[in-house]
Amino acid sequence: MCPESCVGFTPPFTDLETCPISSCGASRWDPGCLHASNGCVKVAAKKFTTIPLVPQLQAQYHDPHSARAMHYLLLRL
C-alpha cells in the first residue's frame, strides 16, 4: 500500500509505481531496498494485513457458549 496509507495497490492500481493521489505521489517501493539493489529488488514500502471475518465467526459458532452469547438478542424475543 502507499506509505502514506492513501491507497492499496490492488486492482485497478496493481500496475502503478507511485500513488495515484495527486497530492501524494509517493513511491510504492521501499526506497532503501530499491537504492541498495540499484533498482533490481522491489520491496513494498508498506503492507496492510487483513483478518478475514468468516473464519473468526465460524470459530465462534463452534463453541456452544459463544454461539449462545452471539444470539443473546434472539433469545430475548
All heavy atoms as a GROMACS GRO file, in nm:
protein
  586
    1MET      N    1   0.083  -0.118   0.000
    1MET     CA    2   0.000   0.000   0.000
    1MET      C    3   0.087   0.124   0.000
    1MET      O    4   0.208   0.115   0.024
    1MET     CB    5  -0.098  -0.004   0.116
    1MET     CG    6  -0.043   0.019   0.253
    1MET     SD    7  -0.166   0.006   0.384
    1MET     CE    8  -0.284   0.127   0.342
    2CYS      N    9   0.028   0.236  -0.024
    2CYS     CA   10   0.100   0.363  -0.025
    2CYS      C   11   0.160   0.387   0.114
    2CYS      O   12   0.094   0.360   0.214
    2CYS     CB   13   0.004   0.476  -0.062
    2CYS     SG   14   0.076   0.641  -0.045
    3PRO      N   15   0.284   0.436   0.123
    3PRO     CA   16   0.345   0.462   0.254
    3PRO      C   17   0.264   0.561   0.338
    3PRO      O   18   0.271   0.560   0.460
    3PRO     CB   19   0.481   0.522   0.220
    3PRO     CG   20   0.508   0.487   0.080
    3PRO     CD   21   0.376   0.464   0.013
    4GLU      N   22   0.184   0.644   0.273
    4GLU     CA   23   0.100   0.741   0.344
    4GLU      C   24  -0.041   0.688   0.368
    4GLU      O   25  -0.128   0.763   0.412
    4GLU     CB   26   0.094   0.872   0.265
    4GLU     CG   27   0.229   0.935   0.236
    4GLU     CD   28   0.304   0.970   0.364
    4GLU    OE1   29   0.239   1.015   0.461
    4GLU    OE2   30   0.426   0.952   0.366
    5SER      N   31  -0.065   0.562   0.335
    5SER     CA   32  -0.195   0.494   0.353
    5SER      C   33  -0.307   0.552   0.266
    5SER      O   34  -0.423   0.547   0.303
    5SER     CB   35  -0.237   0.496   0.500
    5SER     OG   36  -0.141   0.432   0.578
    6CYS      N   37  -0.271   0.609   0.152
    6CYS     CA   38  -0.373   0.664   0.061
    6CYS      C   39  -0.453   0.554  -0.007
    6CYS      O   40  -0.576   0.558  -0.007
    6CYS     CB   41  -0.307   0.751  -0.045
    6CYS     SG   42  -0.211   0.888   0.018
    7VAL      N   43  -0.383   0.458  -0.068
    7VAL     CA   44  -0.448   0.351  -0.144
    7VAL      C   45  -0.370   0.221  -0.125
    7VAL      O   46  -0.253   0.222  -0.089
    7VAL     CB   47  -0.457   0.380  -0.295
    7VAL    CG1   48  -0.540   0.502  -0.325
    7VAL    CG2   49  -0.320   0.394  -0.356
    8GLY      N   50  -0.438   0.113  -0.152
    8GLY     CA   51  -0.371  -0.017  -0.160
    8GLY      C   52  -0.347  -0.046  -0.307
    8GLY      O   53  -0.430  -0.014  -0.392
    9PHE      N   54  -0.235  -0.104  -0.338
    9PHE     CA   55  -0.203  -0.133  -0.478
    9PHE      C   56  -0.265  -0.266  -0.520
    9PHE      O   57  -0.197  -0.361  -0.558
    9PHE     CB   58  -0.052  -0.129  -0.500
    9PHE     CG   59   0.003   0.010  -0.491
    9PHE    CD1   60   0.069   0.053  -0.378
    9PHE    CD2   61  -0.013   0.099  -0.595
    9PHE    CE1   62   0.119   0.181  -0.368
    9PHE    CE2   63   0.036   0.229  -0.587
    9PHE     CZ   64   0.102   0.269  -0.473
   10THR      N   65  -0.397  -0.269  -0.512
   10THR     CA   66  -0.478  -0.381  -0.560
   10THR      C   67  -0.550  -0.333  -0.684
   10THR      O   68  -0.546  -0.213  -0.715
   10THR     CB   69  -0.580  -0.424  -0.452
   10THR    OG1   70  -0.663  -0.312  -0.422
   10THR    CG2   71  -0.510  -0.470  -0.325
   11PRO      N   72  -0.614  -0.420  -0.761
   11PRO     CA   73  -0.683  -0.373  -0.881
   11PRO      C   74  -0.775  -0.256  -0.848
   11PRO      O   75  -0.839  -0.258  -0.745
   11PRO     CB   76  -0.763  -0.494  -0.928
   11PRO     CG   77  -0.687  -0.610  -0.875
   11PRO     CD   78  -0.629  -0.564  -0.744
   12PRO      N   79  -0.774  -0.154  -0.925
   12PRO     CA   80  -0.711  -0.130  -1.055
   12PRO      C   81  -0.573  -0.066  -1.046
   12PRO      O   82  -0.522  -0.015  -1.145
   12PRO     CB   83  -0.809  -0.034  -1.122
   12PRO     CG   84  -0.862   0.047  -1.009
   12PRO     CD   85  -0.870  -0.049  -0.891
   13PHE      N   86  -0.509  -0.065  -0.929
   13PHE     CA   87  -0.382   0.004  -0.911
   13PHE      C   88  -0.259  -0.087  -0.912
   13PHE      O   89  -0.149  -0.043  -0.879
   13PHE     CB   90  -0.384   0.082  -0.779
   13PHE     CG   91  -0.500   0.176  -0.766
   13PHE    CD1   92  -0.591   0.162  -0.663
   13PHE    CD2   93  -0.520   0.277  -0.857
   13PHE    CE1   94  -0.698   0.247  -0.651
   13PHE    CE2   95  -0.626   0.365  -0.847
   13PHE     CZ   96  -0.717   0.349  -0.743
   14THR      N   97  -0.273  -0.212  -0.949
   14THR     CA   98  -0.163  -0.309  -0.939
   14THR      C   99  -0.043  -0.274  -1.026
   14THR      O  100   0.069  -0.310  -0.990
   14THR     CB  101  -0.210  -0.451  -0.974
   14THR    OG1  102  -0.275  -0.447  -1.101
   14THR    CG2  103  -0.303  -0.507  -0.870
   15ASP      N  104  -0.062  -0.208  -1.137
   15ASP     CA  105   0.048  -0.179  -1.228
   15ASP      C  106   0.117  -0.045  -1.200
   15ASP      O  107   0.215  -0.010  -1.265
   15ASP     CB  108  -0.001  -0.180  -1.373
   15ASP     CG  109  -0.048  -0.318  -1.415
   15ASP    OD1  110   0.005  -0.417  -1.360
   15ASP    OD2  111  -0.136  -0.327  -1.501
   16LEU      N  112   0.068   0.031  -1.103
   16LEU     CA  113   0.124   0.163  -1.075
   16LEU      C  114   0.253   0.154  -0.994
   16LEU      O  115   0.269   0.064  -0.912
   16LEU     CB  116   0.023   0.249  -0.999
   16LEU     CG  117  -0.108   0.279  -1.072
   16LEU    CD1  118  -0.199   0.363  -0.983
   16LEU    CD2  119  -0.082   0.351  -1.202
   17GLU      N  120   0.344   0.246  -1.017
   17GLU     CA  121   0.470   0.254  -0.943
   17GLU      C  122   0.462   0.358  -0.832
   17GLU      O  123   0.541   0.355  -0.739
   17GLU     CB  124   0.585   0.288  -1.038
   17GLU     CG  125   0.612   0.181  -1.142
   17GLU     CD  126   0.676   0.056  -1.082
   17GLU    OE1  127   0.762   0.069  -0.995
   17GLU    OE2  128   0.637  -0.055  -1.124
   18THR      N  129   0.371   0.455  -0.845
   18THR     CA  130   0.354   0.561  -0.746
   18THR      C  131   0.208   0.574  -0.708
   18THR      O  132   0.119   0.525  -0.778
   18THR     CB  133   0.404   0.697  -0.800
   18THR    OG1  134   0.331   0.730  -0.917
   18THR    CG2  135   0.553   0.694  -0.831
   19CYS      N  136   0.183   0.643  -0.599
   19CYS     CA  137   0.046   0.664  -0.551
   19CYS      C  138  -0.032   0.747  -0.653
   19CYS      O  139   0.017   0.849  -0.700
   19CYS     CB  140   0.052   0.736  -0.416
   19CYS     SG  141  -0.111   0.769  -0.346
   20PRO      N  142  -0.156   0.706  -0.686
   20PRO     CA  143  -0.234   0.780  -0.785
   20PRO      C  144  -0.296   0.909  -0.730
   20PRO      O  145  -0.347   0.989  -0.808
   20PRO     CB  146  -0.343   0.679  -0.825
   20PRO     CG  147  -0.359   0.593  -0.705
   20PRO     CD  148  -0.223   0.583  -0.643
   21ILE      N  149  -0.290   0.931  -0.601
   21ILE     CA  150  -0.346   1.053  -0.544
   21ILE      C  151  -0.252   1.169  -0.579
   21ILE      O  152  -0.132   1.166  -0.548
   21ILE     CB  153  -0.361   1.040  -0.390
   21ILE    CG1  154  -0.442   0.916  -0.353
   21ILE    CG2  155  -0.420   1.166  -0.331
   21ILE    CD1  156  -0.584   0.913  -0.406
   22SER      N  157  -0.307   1.271  -0.644
   22SER     CA  158  -0.222   1.379  -0.698
   22SER      C  159  -0.144   1.454  -0.590
   22SER      O  160  -0.032   1.498  -0.614
   22SER     CB  161  -0.308   1.477  -0.778
   22SER     OG  162  -0.408   1.533  -0.695
   23SER      N  163  -0.199   1.467  -0.471
   23SER     CA  164  -0.128   1.539  -0.366
   23SER      C  165  -0.022   1.454  -0.297
   23SER      O  166   0.057   1.505  -0.219
   23SER     CB  167  -0.228   1.591  -0.262
   23SER     OG  168  -0.298   1.482  -0.204
   24CYS      N  169  -0.017   1.324  -0.326
   24CYS     CA  170   0.079   1.234  -0.262
   24CYS      C  171   0.192   1.196  -0.358
   24CYS      O  172   0.303   1.244  -0.345
   24CYS     CB  173   0.009   1.108  -0.210
   24CYS     SG  174   0.120   0.993  -0.128
   25GLY      N  175   0.164   1.108  -0.450
   25GLY     CA  176   0.263   1.066  -0.549
   25GLY      C  177   0.381   0.987  -0.493
   25GLY      O  178   0.484   0.975  -0.559
   26ALA      N  179   0.367   0.931  -0.373
   26ALA     CA  180   0.477   0.856  -0.311
   26ALA      C  181   0.506   0.728  -0.386
   26ALA      O  182   0.417   0.667  -0.444
   26ALA     CB  183   0.442   0.824  -0.166
   27SER      N  184   0.631   0.686  -0.383
   27SER     CA  185   0.670   0.562  -0.448
   27SER      C  186   0.611   0.443  -0.374
   27SER      O  187   0.601   0.442  -0.252
   27SER     CB  188   0.822   0.549  -0.450
   27SER     OG  189   0.860   0.422  -0.500
   28ARG      N  190   0.573   0.344  -0.450
   28ARG     CA  191   0.517   0.222  -0.395
   28ARG      C  192   0.624   0.137  -0.327
   28ARG      O  193   0.596   0.055  -0.241
   28ARG     CB  194   0.454   0.148  -0.512
   28ARG     CG  195   0.426   0.007  -0.493
   28ARG     CD  196   0.375  -0.054  -0.621
   28ARG     NE  197   0.318  -0.183  -0.592
   28ARG     CZ  198   0.234  -0.246  -0.669
   28ARG    NH1  199   0.198  -0.194  -0.783
   28ARG    NH2  200   0.186  -0.362  -0.635
   29TRP      N  201   0.750   0.156  -0.365
   29TRP     CA  202   0.859   0.069  -0.321
   29TRP      C  203   0.941   0.132  -0.209
   29TRP      O  204   0.955   0.253  -0.199
   29TRP     CB  205   0.949   0.038  -0.440
   29TRP     CG  206   0.872  -0.011  -0.559
   29TRP    CD1  207   0.858   0.051  -0.678
   29TRP    CD2  208   0.795  -0.131  -0.567
   29TRP    NE1  209   0.779  -0.023  -0.761
   29TRP    CE2  210   0.738  -0.136  -0.695
   29TRP    CE3  211   0.769  -0.236  -0.479
   29TRP    CZ2  212   0.658  -0.240  -0.739
   29TRP    CZ3  213   0.688  -0.339  -0.522
   29TRP    CH2  214   0.633  -0.341  -0.650
   30ASP      N  215   1.001   0.047  -0.128
   30ASP     CA  216   1.089   0.090  -0.019
   30ASP      C  217   1.213   0.152  -0.081
   30ASP      O  218   1.289   0.084  -0.150
   30ASP     CB  219   1.126  -0.030   0.068
   30ASP     CG  220   1.215   0.005   0.184
   30ASP    OD1  221   1.270   0.116   0.187
   30ASP    OD2  222   1.230  -0.081   0.273
   31PRO      N  223   1.236   0.283  -0.058
   31PRO     CA  224   1.348   0.348  -0.125
   31PRO      C  225   1.485   0.292  -0.083
   31PRO      O  226   1.577   0.289  -0.164
   31PRO     CB  227   1.335   0.495  -0.085
   31PRO     CG  228   1.245   0.496   0.033
   31PRO     CD  229   1.160   0.374   0.025
   32GLY      N  230   1.499   0.246   0.040
   32GLY     CA  231   1.626   0.191   0.086
   32GLY      C  232   1.664   0.064   0.011
   32GLY      O  233   1.777   0.050  -0.037
   33CYS      N  234   1.570  -0.029   0.000
   33CYS     CA  235   1.595  -0.154  -0.072
   33CYS      C  236   1.614  -0.130  -0.221
   33CYS      O  237   1.700  -0.192  -0.284
   33CYS     CB  238   1.480  -0.252  -0.051
   33CYS     SG  239   1.468  -0.314   0.117
   34LEU      N  240   1.537  -0.038  -0.275
   34LEU     CA  241   1.546  -0.008  -0.418
   34LEU      C  242   1.683   0.053  -0.450
   34LEU      O  243   1.747   0.014  -0.547
   34LEU     CB  244   1.434   0.088  -0.457
   34LEU     CG  245   1.393   0.096  -0.602
   34LEU    CD1  246   1.348  -0.040  -0.653
   34LEU    CD2  247   1.282   0.196  -0.621
   35HIS      N  248   1.728   0.145  -0.368
   35HIS     CA  249   1.858   0.210  -0.390
   35HIS      C  250   1.974   0.112  -0.370
   35HIS      O  251   2.069   0.110  -0.448
   35HIS     CB  252   1.873   0.331  -0.298
   35HIS     CG  253   2.003   0.402  -0.314
   35HIS    ND1  254   2.033   0.475  -0.426
   35HIS    CD2  255   2.111   0.410  -0.232
   35HIS    CE1  256   2.154   0.526  -0.414
   35HIS    NE2  257   2.204   0.488  -0.296
   36ALA      N  258   1.965   0.031  -0.264
   36ALA     CA  259   2.073  -0.063  -0.234
   36ALA      C  260   2.092  -0.168  -0.343
   36ALA      O  261   2.201  -0.218  -0.363
   36ALA     CB  262   2.046  -0.132  -0.100
   37SER      N  263   1.983  -0.200  -0.414
   37SER     CA  264   1.991  -0.303  -0.519
   37SER      C  265   2.000  -0.244  -0.659
   37SER      O  266   1.981  -0.314  -0.757
   37SER     CB  267   1.870  -0.396  -0.509
   37SER     OG  268   1.753  -0.324  -0.545
   38ASN      N  269   2.023  -0.112  -0.667
   38ASN     CA  270   2.027  -0.043  -0.797
   38ASN      C  271   1.898  -0.062  -0.877
   38ASN      O  272   1.901  -0.079  -0.998
   38ASN     CB  273   2.148  -0.086  -0.879
   38ASN     CG  274   2.278  -0.040  -0.818
   38ASN    OD1  275   2.283   0.069  -0.760
   38ASN    ND2  276   2.380  -0.122  -0.828
   39GLY      N  277   1.786  -0.066  -0.808
   39GLY     CA  278   1.656  -0.078  -0.874
   39GLY      C  279   1.615  -0.218  -0.911
   39GLY      O  280   1.513  -0.237  -0.977
   40CYS      N  281   1.693  -0.318  -0.870
   40CYS     CA  282   1.661  -0.457  -0.908
   40CYS      C  283   1.563  -0.524  -0.813
   40CYS      O  284   1.481  -0.604  -0.857
   40CYS     CB  285   1.789  -0.539  -0.914
   40CYS     SG  286   1.899  -0.487  -1.046
   41VAL      N  287   1.571  -0.492  -0.684
   41VAL     CA  288   1.485  -0.556  -0.585
   41VAL      C  289   1.378  -0.458  -0.542
   41VAL      O  290   1.408  -0.350  -0.490
   41VAL     CB  291   1.567  -0.604  -0.462
   41VAL    CG1  292   1.475  -0.663  -0.358
   41VAL    CG2  293   1.672  -0.705  -0.506
   42LYS      N  294   1.253  -0.494  -0.565
   42LYS     CA  295   1.141  -0.408  -0.528
   42LYS      C  296   1.067  -0.470  -0.410
   42LYS      O  297   1.009  -0.577  -0.423
   42LYS     CB  298   1.047  -0.388  -0.647
   42LYS     CG  299   1.111  -0.310  -0.760
   42LYS     CD  300   1.014  -0.288  -0.873
   42LYS     CE  301   1.076  -0.203  -0.981
   42LYS     NZ  302   0.982  -0.178  -1.092
   43VAL      N  303   1.071  -0.399  -0.299
   43VAL     CA  304   1.003  -0.442  -0.177
   43VAL      C  305   0.898  -0.335  -0.144
   43VAL      O  306   0.928  -0.215  -0.149
   43VAL     CB  307   1.104  -0.456  -0.060
   43VAL    CG1  308   1.032  -0.491   0.069
   43VAL    CG2  309   1.208  -0.560  -0.093
   44ALA      N  310   0.779  -0.378  -0.112
   44ALA     CA  311   0.672  -0.284  -0.081
   44ALA      C  312   0.711  -0.193   0.035
   44ALA      O  313   0.769  -0.238   0.134
   44ALA     CB  314   0.544  -0.358  -0.047
   45ALA      N  315   0.680  -0.065   0.023
   45ALA     CA  316   0.712   0.032   0.127
   45ALA      C  317   0.626   0.010   0.250
   45ALA      O  318   0.669   0.034   0.362
   45ALA     CB  319   0.693   0.174   0.074
   46LYS      N  320   0.504  -0.037   0.230
   46LYS     CA  321   0.413  -0.060   0.342
   46LYS      C  322   0.319  -0.173   0.305
   46LYS      O  323   0.279  -0.187   0.190
   46LYS     CB  324   0.333   0.068   0.370
   46LYS     CG  325   0.251   0.064   0.495
   46LYS     CD  326   0.192   0.201   0.522
   46LYS     CE  327   0.119   0.203   0.654
   46LYS     NZ  328   0.064   0.336   0.680
   47LYS      N  329   0.285  -0.255   0.403
   47LYS     CA  330   0.193  -0.367   0.381
   47LYS      C  331   0.074  -0.352   0.474
   47LYS      O  332   0.086  -0.299   0.585
   47LYS     CB  333   0.262  -0.500   0.406
   47LYS     CG  334   0.372  -0.530   0.308
   47LYS     CD  335   0.436  -0.663   0.336
   47LYS     CE  336   0.549  -0.688   0.238
   47LYS     NZ  337   0.614  -0.815   0.263
   48PHE      N  338  -0.040  -0.400   0.430
   48PHE     CA  339  -0.161  -0.397   0.509
   48PHE      C  340  -0.206  -0.540   0.531
   48PHE      O  341  -0.221  -0.616   0.436
   48PHE     CB  342  -0.271  -0.318   0.436
   48PHE     CG  343  -0.398  -0.307   0.514
   48PHE    CD1  344  -0.409  -0.214   0.617
   48PHE    CD2  345  -0.507  -0.387   0.485
   48PHE    CE1  346  -0.526  -0.203   0.688
   48PHE    CE2  347  -0.624  -0.377   0.557
   48PHE     CZ  348  -0.633  -0.284   0.659
   49THR      N  349  -0.226  -0.577   0.656
   49THR     CA  350  -0.269  -0.712   0.689
   49THR      C  351  -0.420  -0.712   0.713
   49THR      O  352  -0.470  -0.629   0.789
   49THR     CB  353  -0.197  -0.761   0.815
   49THR    OG1  354  -0.057  -0.755   0.792
   49THR    CG2  355  -0.237  -0.903   0.849
   50THR      N  356  -0.487  -0.804   0.650
   50THR     CA  357  -0.631  -0.817   0.673
   50THR      C  358  -0.657  -0.944   0.754
   50THR      O  359  -0.584  -1.041   0.745
   50THR     CB  360  -0.709  -0.827   0.541
   50THR    OG1  361  -0.663  -0.941   0.469
   50THR    CG2  362  -0.690  -0.703   0.456
   51ILE      N  363  -0.761  -0.938   0.833
   51ILE     CA  364  -0.802  -1.054   0.912
   51ILE      C  365  -0.943  -1.090   0.864
   51ILE      O  366  -1.037  -1.016   0.892
   51ILE     CB  367  -0.801  -1.023   1.063
   51ILE    CG1  368  -0.660  -0.980   1.104
   51ILE    CG2  369  -0.847  -1.144   1.142
   51ILE    CD1  370  -0.650  -0.929   1.244
   52PRO      N  371  -0.958  -1.200   0.792
   52PRO     CA  372  -1.089  -1.236   0.738
   52PRO      C  373  -1.192  -1.260   0.849
   52PRO      O  374  -1.163  -1.323   0.950
   52PRO     CB  375  -1.063  -1.365   0.660
   52PRO     CG  376  -0.916  -1.370   0.638
   52PRO     CD  377  -0.854  -1.294   0.752
   53LEU      N  378  -1.311  -1.211   0.830
   53LEU     CA  379  -1.418  -1.220   0.928
   53LEU      C  380  -1.480  -1.359   0.936
   53LEU      O  381  -1.511  -1.408   1.044
   53LEU     CB  382  -1.526  -1.116   0.898
   53LEU     CG  383  -1.645  -1.112   0.991
   53LEU    CD1  384  -1.600  -1.077   1.133
   53LEU    CD2  385  -1.746  -1.011   0.942
   54VAL      N  386  -1.499  -1.424   0.822
   54VAL     CA  387  -1.570  -1.552   0.819
   54VAL      C  388  -1.505  -1.659   0.908
   54VAL      O  389  -1.574  -1.722   0.988
   54VAL     CB  390  -1.589  -1.602   0.674
   54VAL    CG1  391  -1.646  -1.743   0.671
   54VAL    CG2  392  -1.680  -1.506   0.598
   55PRO      N  393  -1.373  -1.684   0.901
   55PRO     CA  394  -1.315  -1.785   0.989
   55PRO      C  395  -1.330  -1.752   1.138
   55PRO      O  396  -1.346  -1.842   1.220
   55PRO     CB  397  -1.167  -1.787   0.949
   55PRO     CG  398  -1.163  -1.735   0.811
   55PRO     CD  399  -1.275  -1.636   0.803
   56GLN      N  400  -1.330  -1.623   1.171
   56GLN     CA  401  -1.350  -1.584   1.310
   56GLN      C  402  -1.491  -1.619   1.357
   56GLN      O  403  -1.510  -1.672   1.467
   56GLN     CB  404  -1.327  -1.435   1.328
   56GLN     CG  405  -1.184  -1.393   1.308
   56GLN     CD  406  -1.168  -1.246   1.329
   56GLN    OE1  407  -1.218  -1.190   1.426
   56GLN    NE2  408  -1.097  -1.182   1.237
   57LEU      N  409  -1.590  -1.590   1.273
   57LEU     CA  410  -1.728  -1.622   1.309
   57LEU      C  411  -1.750  -1.774   1.315
   57LEU      O  412  -1.821  -1.823   1.403
   57LEU     CB  413  -1.825  -1.559   1.208
   57LEU     CG  414  -1.834  -1.407   1.214
   57LEU    CD1  415  -1.922  -1.356   1.102
   57LEU    CD2  416  -1.886  -1.361   1.349
   58GLN      N  417  -1.689  -1.846   1.224
   58GLN     CA  418  -1.702  -1.992   1.227
   58GLN      C  419  -1.644  -2.049   1.356
   58GLN      O  420  -1.703  -2.138   1.416
   58GLN     CB  421  -1.631  -2.054   1.106
   58GLN     CG  422  -1.704  -2.031   0.977
   58GLN     CD  423  -1.624  -2.077   0.856
   58GLN    OE1  424  -1.502  -2.087   0.861
   58GLN    NE2  425  -1.694  -2.100   0.746
   59ALA      N  426  -1.533  -1.996   1.400
   59ALA     CA  427  -1.472  -2.042   1.525
   59ALA      C  428  -1.562  -2.010   1.644
   59ALA      O  429  -1.576  -2.091   1.736
   59ALA     CB  430  -1.335  -1.977   1.543
   60GLN      N  431  -1.627  -1.894   1.641
   60GLN     CA  432  -1.718  -1.857   1.749
   60GLN      C  433  -1.837  -1.953   1.755
   60GLN      O  434  -1.881  -1.991   1.862
   60GLN     CB  435  -1.768  -1.714   1.731
   60GLN     CG  436  -1.664  -1.608   1.754
   60GLN     CD  437  -1.631  -1.591   1.900
   60GLN    OE1  438  -1.714  -1.611   1.988
   60GLN    NE2  439  -1.508  -1.554   1.927
   61TYR      N  440  -1.890  -1.989   1.640
   61TYR     CA  441  -2.006  -2.078   1.636
   61TYR      C  442  -1.973  -2.222   1.672
   61TYR      O  443  -2.061  -2.300   1.703
   61TYR     CB  444  -2.076  -2.072   1.499
   61TYR     CG  445  -2.174  -1.959   1.491
   61TYR    CD1  446  -2.147  -1.844   1.417
   61TYR    CD2  447  -2.295  -1.965   1.559
   61TYR    CE1  448  -2.236  -1.740   1.411
   61TYR    CE2  449  -2.386  -1.861   1.553
   61TYR     CZ  450  -2.356  -1.750   1.479
   61TYR     OH  451  -2.445  -1.646   1.474
   62HIS      N  452  -1.846  -2.261   1.667
   62HIS     CA  453  -1.808  -2.397   1.707
   62HIS      C  454  -1.821  -2.418   1.857
   62HIS      O  455  -1.846  -2.529   1.902
   62HIS     CB  456  -1.665  -2.429   1.664
   62HIS     CG  457  -1.654  -2.476   1.522
   62HIS    ND1  458  -1.739  -2.570   1.468
   62HIS    CD2  459  -1.568  -2.445   1.423
   62HIS    CE1  460  -1.707  -2.593   1.343
   62HIS    NE2  461  -1.603  -2.516   1.312
   63ASP      N  462  -1.805  -2.311   1.933
   63ASP     CA  463  -1.817  -2.320   2.078
   63ASP      C  464  -1.962  -2.292   2.118
   63ASP      O  465  -2.013  -2.183   2.090
   63ASP     CB  466  -1.723  -2.220   2.144
   63ASP     CG  467  -1.735  -2.220   2.295
   63ASP    OD1  468  -1.736  -2.330   2.354
   63ASP    OD2  469  -1.742  -2.111   2.354
   64PRO      N  470  -2.033  -2.387   2.183
   64PRO     CA  471  -2.174  -2.367   2.216
   64PRO      C  472  -2.199  -2.243   2.302
   64PRO      O  473  -2.296  -2.171   2.281
   64PRO     CB  474  -2.212  -2.494   2.292
   64PRO     CG  475  -2.113  -2.596   2.250
   64PRO     CD  476  -1.987  -2.521   2.220
   65HIS      N  477  -2.111  -2.216   2.397
   65HIS     CA  478  -2.129  -2.098   2.483
   65HIS      C  479  -2.118  -1.969   2.401
   65HIS      O  480  -2.200  -1.878   2.416
   65HIS     CB  481  -2.025  -2.098   2.596
   65HIS     CG  482  -2.034  -1.978   2.682
   65HIS    ND1  483  -2.139  -1.958   2.770
   65HIS    CD2  484  -1.952  -1.872   2.695
   65HIS    CE1  485  -2.121  -1.843   2.831
   65HIS    NE2  486  -2.007  -1.788   2.788
   66SER      N  487  -2.019  -1.961   2.313
   66SER     CA  488  -2.002  -1.843   2.229
   66SER      C  489  -2.120  -1.827   2.132
   66SER      O  490  -2.166  -1.716   2.107
   66SER     CB  491  -1.873  -1.851   2.149
   66SER     OG  492  -1.762  -1.847   2.234
   67ALA      N  493  -2.167  -1.939   2.077
   67ALA     CA  494  -2.280  -1.933   1.985
   67ALA      C  495  -2.404  -1.879   2.055
   67ALA      O  496  -2.476  -1.796   2.000
   67ALA     CB  497  -2.307  -2.070   1.926
   68ARG      N  498  -2.429  -1.925   2.179
   68ARG     CA  499  -2.544  -1.872   2.254
   68ARG      C  500  -2.525  -1.723   2.285
   68ARG      O  501  -2.618  -1.645   2.275
   68ARG     CB  502  -2.563  -1.950   2.385
   68ARG     CG  503  -2.641  -2.078   2.368
   68ARG     CD  504  -2.683  -2.136   2.501
   68ARG     NE  505  -2.570  -2.167   2.589
   68ARG     CZ  506  -2.496  -2.277   2.583
   68ARG    NH1  507  -2.524  -2.369   2.492
   68ARG    NH2  508  -2.396  -2.296   2.665
   69ALA      N  509  -2.404  -1.685   2.319
   69ALA     CA  510  -2.377  -1.545   2.352
   69ALA      C  511  -2.399  -1.455   2.230
   69ALA      O  512  -2.445  -1.342   2.244
   69ALA     CB  513  -2.235  -1.530   2.403
   70MET      N  514  -2.369  -1.504   2.110
   70MET     CA  515  -2.388  -1.423   1.990
   70MET      C  516  -2.535  -1.411   1.954
   70MET      O  517  -2.573  -1.321   1.878
   70MET     CB  518  -2.308  -1.480   1.874
   70MET     CG  519  -2.159  -1.462   1.893
   70MET     SD  520  -2.059  -1.487   1.747
   70MET     CE  521  -2.102  -1.650   1.695
   71HIS      N  522  -2.620  -1.498   2.006
   71HIS     CA  523  -2.763  -1.492   1.977
   71HIS      C  524  -2.842  -1.435   2.095
   71HIS      O  525  -2.961  -1.459   2.107
   71HIS     CB  526  -2.816  -1.632   1.944
   71HIS     CG  527  -2.780  -1.678   1.808
   71HIS    ND1  528  -2.682  -1.770   1.783
   71HIS    CD2  529  -2.828  -1.640   1.686
   71HIS    CE1  530  -2.671  -1.791   1.654
   71HIS    NE2  531  -2.758  -1.711   1.592
   72TYR      N  532  -2.779  -1.358   2.181
   72TYR     CA  533  -2.848  -1.313   2.302
   72TYR      C  534  -2.971  -1.228   2.271
   72TYR      O  535  -3.069  -1.236   2.343
   72TYR     CB  536  -2.750  -1.236   2.393
   72TYR     CG  537  -2.714  -1.098   2.346
   72TYR    CD1  538  -2.780  -0.985   2.395
   72TYR    CD2  539  -2.613  -1.080   2.253
   72TYR    CE1  540  -2.744  -0.860   2.353
   72TYR    CE2  541  -2.577  -0.955   2.212
   72TYR     CZ  542  -2.643  -0.844   2.261
   72TYR     OH  543  -2.608  -0.720   2.219
   73LEU      N  544  -2.971  -1.153   2.164
   73LEU     CA  545  -3.090  -1.074   2.132
   73LEU      C  546  -3.204  -1.162   2.080
   73LEU      O  547  -3.320  -1.137   2.109
   73LEU     CB  548  -3.058  -0.966   2.028
   73LEU     CG  549  -2.974  -0.850   2.078
   73LEU    CD1  550  -2.939  -0.757   1.962
   73LEU    CD2  551  -3.047  -0.774   2.186
   74LEU      N  552  -3.171  -1.266   2.006
   74LEU     CA  553  -3.275  -1.357   1.956
   74LEU      C  554  -3.340  -1.433   2.068
   74LEU      O  555  -3.459  -1.466   2.063
   74LEU     CB  556  -3.214  -1.455   1.855
   74LEU     CG  557  -3.168  -1.394   1.723
   74LEU    CD1  558  -3.101  -1.499   1.637
   74LEU    CD2  559  -3.283  -1.329   1.650
   75LEU      N  560  -3.266  -1.467   2.175
   75LEU     CA  561  -3.320  -1.542   2.285
   75LEU      C  562  -3.415  -1.459   2.369
   75LEU      O  563  -3.499  -1.513   2.440
   75LEU     CB  564  -3.206  -1.596   2.374
   75LEU     CG  565  -3.110  -1.692   2.303
   75LEU    CD1  566  -2.996  -1.730   2.397
   75LEU    CD2  567  -3.184  -1.817   2.259
   76ARG      N  568  -3.407  -1.328   2.364
   76ARG     CA  569  -3.492  -1.241   2.444
   76ARG      C  570  -3.626  -1.212   2.375
   76ARG      O  571  -3.715  -1.156   2.437
   76ARG     CB  572  -3.420  -1.110   2.472
   76ARG     CG  573  -3.303  -1.129   2.563
   76ARG     CD  574  -3.237  -1.000   2.592
   76ARG     NE  575  -3.119  -1.024   2.674
   76ARG     CZ  576  -3.063  -0.934   2.747
   76ARG    NH1  577  -3.108  -0.812   2.749
   76ARG    NH2  578  -2.955  -0.964   2.818
   77LEU      N  579  -3.640  -1.246   2.251
   77LEU     CA  580  -3.764  -1.214   2.180
   77LEU      C  581  -3.876  -1.306   2.215
   77LEU      O  582  -3.880  -1.411   2.250
   77LEU     CB  583  -3.740  -1.216   2.030
   77LEU     CG  584  -3.648  -1.108   1.978
   77LEU    CD1  585  -3.625  -1.127   1.828
   77LEU    CD2  586  -3.704  -0.970   2.003
   0.00000   0.00000   0.00000
